[in-house]
Every structure is written in structure tokens, then in C-alpha cells.
Amino acid sequence: MNPVQGPPVNPAGREKDMVTLPPYVIEPPDILLINAVKIVPKPPHVIEPFDGLLVRAIGADDQRDPIGNAYFVDPEGKIDLGPSYGRVEVANQTIDDAQESIRRHLSQLYPGVEVSVSLGVSAGAQQIVGEHLVGMDGRVNLGTYGSVYVTGLTVEEAKARIEEKLSEYLVDPEVVVDIFSYNSKKYYIITQGAGFGDNIVTAPITGNDTVLDAIASIGGLSQLSSTRIYIARPAQPGMDCEQILEVDYEGITQGAVTETNYQLLPGDRLFIAEDRMRKFDGVLSRFTQPMERVFGFVSLGTATLNRITRYGLGSLN
């Protein structure tokens, strides 16, 4: 005996009784908003031009020209400690090496000086900020830090995955992740064309879309449509049947009845059936129009022959 399965469909939310959608699962081509709020390169950090160093010195000219500030590395790879002390080359050195280079430079004027150097700002650390598209391969590109596979993850899981990747280069990185554009989840509006071809429109899911919202988005029912409308909801994985939700269009529009103004979920098909009389007329015209054309040619040919017989070929000029 097969085990008893749960309900094969999602709960049906309605205009006055919306259901909360499950946590959003990221898929291409969603756009993520990623902002890194903590970017500290892993040691040993090699100093580059435009880095900012915090330099403190004890035992120099502390009263008149103290050293205790942030100093930026210029394009030549040096920091300027001021008129009293001059410039010191620190580019391509570690923080400890730079500290020793500054101490040796100052000790020429002030023997016994003590120096402390720390990294204030790293110009070489790439900033991560702004919109990031989830590519067709399911990854977001983080620039020099590589790419991260985020498809199938929630926002919280993507945050953890991105921070795990960044931890290869940074010390305890921290990022904020949010959905900037919900592009991967949609529903479909299918309008039968009464024999002239169906029209299919996709619309993004916002979380509180209803049948009336969907119909309004396409400008209402067309002249070829009937008021027979239903939602075809795909079955959950492992289930065998879809769910069909009939819509009372006249009740929704004329009586403000919300019972069948269902909430639309990702993957729903809102089907708007054709008007049968319009379809009959369209199908009939497909058969009668060729015959009308044939009769028209026959009538024109007969009239032309009669005129030639009666008046001669000169009558055609």
C-alpha cells in the first residue's frame, strides 16, 4: 500500500485572506543588493599607494610637531610625516616592515624613538556594494574575490555563502544581502483567441497579486473572451495532479465577492476562455472566406466575358 500523501496543492489565498509566501528562493535572473559593511584584508597586508596608515611616535618632537595621525601613501609609495620629519617609503612592505622603516628614519634625529603603525584604510581592498545579477550559471560575481553560487538559496543562506567565500581573503567579513529585483518568480495570463491564436503574458510575483490585479494588468477582458476564468496551479514536486480554481468573474466585478478573487502564486496559469460564439464565427469565417473569394473571381470573370461578347474587346479599354 502506498503511503498517504499530503494535500497535492498549495493553500488558496484570497483577496481578504492572503497567505504568506515561503522564503524567497534565489534563481536567475534575480538581482541581489549586496553591501559589504566589514572588509578587512587578511594579514600580512602589503602596503599599496593610497592606503591609509595610522602612525604614532613617542620620543620625537612631541610638543612642537607630534606624530599621531592618519597618513596616506602617495602614488610614489611614500608617506609624508611633516616638514620636521620628511617622507618615508613604505610601499610593498608589510605593516611590521613599514613600522621598522619609519622607526629607523626617525631615529636618525631622535634616538630611542618608539613607533606604532597600523592599517587605517586599505585602498586595494575592493568594495562590494550595489546590484549583482544572478547569472545563467547561478552565480553572482564579486569581482576580485571570485563568484559565488547562490541559486536555490534563501537570502539568509546566500548571505552566509557569500561571507564564507569572502573569508578566504578577509577577516570576519560581514555583508548585507537583499533582493533588488524579483525576476525569477512569475505567473502566466493565457487568453484564448477564439480561433485566432492564444495570447500569453507573464507578470512578476509581488506577493499579493490577485485575479483582478492580473486581469487589470492586461487591460481587462478582450472582445473575444468569455467570463469563464480559472487558475491552473501546478502540482507540488512528487504530487500527481494540479489544482483548478474556478473564478466567479461577475461576482468579483459586479458584486465585490472576494471568495474567488484568489491570490496568485509563482507558476500559476490564469486561463481566460474564449467566447464560443466568437469562436464559431471565427471558425466559420475560415471556411467561408476562401469560398467568397472564389465566387468573387468567378463573378468577375463571368461579367468580363459577357462584356466582351456583347461589346467586343475594345470595351475593356
N, C-alpha and C positions, 0 to 999 in steps of 0.2 A: 504494500500500500504506500502510495506517495505521501510524504508529509504534508500537513495542512499549511498552505501558504497564506501570507497576509493579504490585505486588500491590494488588488493589482493596479490601483490608481492613486494619484495624489488627492488630498482633500481639496474640495472645490470651494475656494473663497468667493465671496460675493461683495457687491458694492458696499454694503453696510456691515460686512463681516469678513474683512480681509484676513488672509493668513500671512504669516511672516515667512519669507523665503529662507531656505537654508543658507549657510555661509557661502558667499560667492566663491566659485572655483575659477581660478585664472586660466585663460586659454588664449591662443592667438585669435584675432589681432587686438587684444586688450592693450590699453596704455596705462602703465603704472606711474604714479608720482612717487619718486624716491628721493629722499633728502637725508644725507649723512650729517648727523649732528656731532659726531665724535670721530675725528680722523687723526690718529697719532701713529706715525710710522714706527715700525719695529726697530729697536736698536740692533747694531750700531748705525746711527744715522750719519750719512756722508753729507757734509755741508755743501750747498749749492748757492750760486748767485740768487739774490733776493730772499734768501732765508732770513729770519729774524732771530737774533741771539740775545739772550738776557745775560749781561756781563756785570759782575760785581767785583770790586777790588778793594782790599784793605791794606793800608800801608803805602798808598800812593799819596798824591796831594789831596787828601780827603777834605780839607777845609775850603780850599780855593776852587778846585776842579775835581769833585768826586766822580768816581766811575761806579754807576749803579743804574743802568737804564737798558732799554732795548736798542740794539744796533743792527741795522740791515746790511747784509753783504751786498756790495756794489757789483756791477757787471764784471769788474776786474777780479772779483773774488776776494776783496779786502773789506775790512770794517774800519771805520774812522772813529777813533776814541776821543777825538777832540784836538784842539790846537796844542795842548800841552803834551799829548802822548803820541800823536801821529796815527798812521794806518798800519794794520797787521793783516797779512794774508792768511786766510783760513779756509778757502775753497778746497774741496776734495779731501778734507780732513774729517775725522770723527770729532765728536764733542770733546772727548778727553784730549785728543791731539790739539784741537784749537785752544783749549784751556792752557795747555803747556806752552803753545806758541805765544799766546798773549802774556803769560807769566814771564817768559824769557825776555820778551820785548820790553815789558815794564821794569824788569829787574835791572836793566841797564841804567835806569835813572833812579830806581828805588829798590835797592837790595832788600830782600826779605818780604817783598810784597806777596800777598795771598790773593788768588784769583778763583772765582767760581763762574762757570759758563753753563748755560742750559739752553735748550731749543725753545724759542717762543712761538715762531711761525715757520712752517715748512712750505716753501714755495713749490717744491717738487711734488708734494702730495696732491694728487688730482682730487678736485672737489666733485662730489656726486650730488647733483641737485637737478630737479626738473623732471620732465616726462620721459619715459622709457617705453618704447614699443616692444611688446612680446612678439618676437619674430616667428616665422613659419616653423622654425626648428624648436619652438617652445622656450627660447632663452631671451633674457634681457642682457644687453651689452653694458658693462660697467667701465668701458674704456680700458685704461692700462691695467685694471685689476682683473680683466677677463670677462667671461659671461657666466650666467647662472641659469639653470633650467628651473622654471617656475610653473610650467603647465601642470594643471591638476592640483595645485596647492591653493589653500586659502591665503588671505592677506597675512595672517599671523605666521603661517608656515613659510610663506615667501620671505618675510622679514628675517626669520631665523636662518633660512637658507642663504640669504644674501650676506648676513653678518658672519656666517660660517665661512663663506668664500673670502670676505674681506679680512678675516682674522689671519689669513695666510700672509698678509702684508702689513696689517695694522694691529695696534694694541687695543684690545677690547673695543672694537668698533661698534657704533650704535647708529642705526638708521630708522627712519620713519617711512613706512610704506602705506600707500593708499591707492585706490582705483581712481584714475583720472578720467578714463573713458571706458564705458561698458560696451564693448564692441562684439563680444563673442556670444552673448545670450540674446535671442530674438524669438519672435513669433511670426507666423505667416497669415496673411489675409488672402484667401483664394476666392475670387469672384467668377462664377461660371458665365460664359459669354453667349449663351443661347445659340450655340452652333457656330459662333464666330471666333472661338478660341477663348480659353480662360485667361484671366489676369491674376498674377501673383505678385504680392507686395510684401516685403519684410519690414518689420518695425522692431526697434530695440526694446528690451525689457527695462522698465524703470522701477518695478516693484509694486505698483498699484494700478496697472493698466486693466481696464475692464472692456467688455464687449462694446459698450457705447463709445469708449475712447477710440477703439480700433476703427469702428465704422466712421467716426468723425474724422479720423486721420486721412481717410481716402475720399472725403467729401460727401459721405452718405451713400445710399444705395443708388445704383445706376438704373436706367430705364429698362435694362434687360434683366434685372434682378427681381426675385420674389422676396417675400418676408420669411421664407424658410431658411433659418440660420442655425448652425450648431458648431460646437467646438469638438474637434477630434484631438484628444490628448494622448500622446504616445505612452505605451506601457513602460513601467519601470524595468530595469535590467532583470532578466530571469522570469519575468511575467509573460503571459501568453496573449493578452488582449489589451486593446486600447480602451479608452473611455470616451463615450459620446455624450455630450451635454447639449441638450436641445435648448434653444434660446427663444423666448417669447418676445419677439421684436415689438409687436404692437403694445404689449403690456409694459415694456420698458419705456417706450417713447410716448405713448398716449396716456398711460395710467401711472407712470413713475413707479412701476413694480420692480423692485430690486432683486427679487428671488433668482431670476435667471440672468441678471447682469453680472456674469461670472468674472472673477479675476483671472487674467491671462498669465500663464506660466511659460517659462522657456520651452520652446519646441511645439507649443500649441498651434493647431491649424484652425483658424476661424473660417468656416466654409459658408459662403453665401450662394444659395442655389439660384438657378436661373428661373425666370418666369416661363412656364410651359407653353403658354400661348405664343409668347415671343419666340420660343424655340421652334414651335410648329411652323410659325410664319417664316422663320429663317430657313428651316429645312425645306419647306415647300418652295421658297424662292430660289433655292439652289437648283431645283429641278425645272421650275417654270421659266427662269430667265434664259437658259440656253434655247428652250423651245421658242420663246418670244423673239429671240434674235434670228432663229431660223425662219420663222414666219415673216419677220420683217424683211429679211433678204428675199424670200420668195415673193412677197407682195411687191417689193421694189422692182424685182426682175420682171414680174408679170406686167406691171404698169409700164415699164420701159419697152417691152416687146409690143404691147398694144399700141403705144405711141408710134413706134417705128412702122408697124403695119398700117396704121391709119394715115400718117403724115410723111413717112419716109425718114431716111437717116438725117436729112437736113434739119429736122425738128429738134434734134439733140443739141444743136449749136446754140 
